């Protein structure tokens, strides 16, 4: 069994959203054990909805605790800009949106 954690980043400036999502993914990768698999940043199913750009990445692993710890450390390295919203979904029913 494997857990999936989806990180979704939403904002009006596409370049800023992609840059921040990539930086956040890199900060997460530094903190996670090598047993976790990090998928690259990619556009969600509908990249642009109502002038908001949506990009995501997914992390897979056996348990969620190391991901939680990596989030806390990544938040210190990559402070979320006020123009970007971040959503985290543990074991999502769909990774499309």
N, C-alpha and C positions, 0 to 999 in steps of 0.2 A: 504494500500500500504506500502511496505517495501523496503528499500534500502539495497543492498548488496555491500560490499567492500571486494575485494580479495587482499591479501598481498602475493606476491610470492617472495621467496628467492632462489637465484641461486649461486652455487659455486662449486669448485672442491673437497673440503673436506666435505664429507657428514656429519660427526660428527659436524663440525663447523657450517654448515648450519642449522642443526636441533637445535643445542644449541642456536644459535643466534635467530632463528625464535621463539623458545619457550620463550626466555628471552624478546623478543620484544612483544610477545602476552601478557605476564604477565604484562609488563609495560603498555600496552594499557588497559588491564582489570582494572587496578588500577584507571585509569583516566576516564573511561566510566561510564555513569549512569547505574543503574541496569536494565533498560529497554532494553539494548542492549544484544544480544546473540552472544557470541564468540565461534566459532567452534574450535576444537583443531587443532594443527599442524598435517598435513598429507602430504604424498607424492602427487605430482600432477599426472595427468593422465599418463604421461611418466616421471618416477622419474629420470632416467638418460638418457640424450641426449648429445652425443658428449663429454663425460667425464665431464659433468656438472650435478650436482644433483639439483633437483627442489622440494622444499617443500613450502607449502602454508597454510594459515588459512583464514577463512572468518568471517566477522563481519556483523550481520544484525541489522537494526534499522530503526526507523521511519524517521530520518533525518540525514544528513551527517555532519552538523556543529560540533557536539560533537566528531565525529570521527576525523575531521580535527584538533581540539584542542588536542585530545589525541595523535595524530601523532607528533605534535610539542613537546609535553612534553616527549613522549617516545624516540624521537630522542636525547634528552638531556641525558636521562638515558642510552640508548643503542646506542652508536656510531657505525655506520655501518663499519665493517672492510673493507679494500680495496679489500680483496679477495672474498667478497660477494656482489652480486647485489640485490637490492630490487626493486620490481615493485609493484605499487598500481593501481588497476583497480576498478573504481567506476561503479556499475551496469554493470558488465561484461556480455557479450552475452553468455559466456560459462565459467564454473569453472573447466573444465576438464584439460586444459593445464596449 
